[in-house]
Amino acid sequence: MVRLGFNGATTMTSDLETDIRIASAAGFDVLEITATKLDQFLQAHPISDARQLIDAAKLETHAINSIEQINFRDAEGRAQVLARTRQLSEYGKALAC
């Protein structure tokens, strides 16, 4: 079964709520969430609000995109990347990615 997915990076400056609304209105099945948009959303809302919006839009989540500044890191930078990876993994779990 082929499923049509929407990558939040496509809309660049729109927020997560707009991406969810656009993806649903355009008939997409799956949403790939942009990490920076999720971060902005979570400044004012709990992760459960994102899940509710996604469910109400009848979308499934595929992934959270992306882990930034991953290349050529020193030990401290590597620790930051690993911490961010853990954080995004927890978000992914909460959003059923």
Stockholm file with secondary structure:
# STOCKHOLM 1.0

chainA/1-97         MVRLGFNGATTMTSDLETDIRIASAAGFDVLEITATKLDQFLQAHPISDARQLIDAAKLETHAINSIEQINFRDAEGRAQVLARTRQLSEYGKALAC
#=GR chainA/1-97 SS CCCCEEEGGGGTTSCHHHHHHHHHHTTCSEEEEEHHHHHHHHTTSCHHHHHHHHHHTTCEEEEEECCCSCSSCCHHHHHHHHHHHHHHHHHHHHTTC
#=GC SS_cons        CCCCEEEGGGGTTSCHHHHHHHHHHTTCSEEEEEHHHHHHHHTTSCHHHHHHHHHHTTCEEEEEECCCSCSSCCHHHHHHHHHHHHHHHHHHHHTTC
//
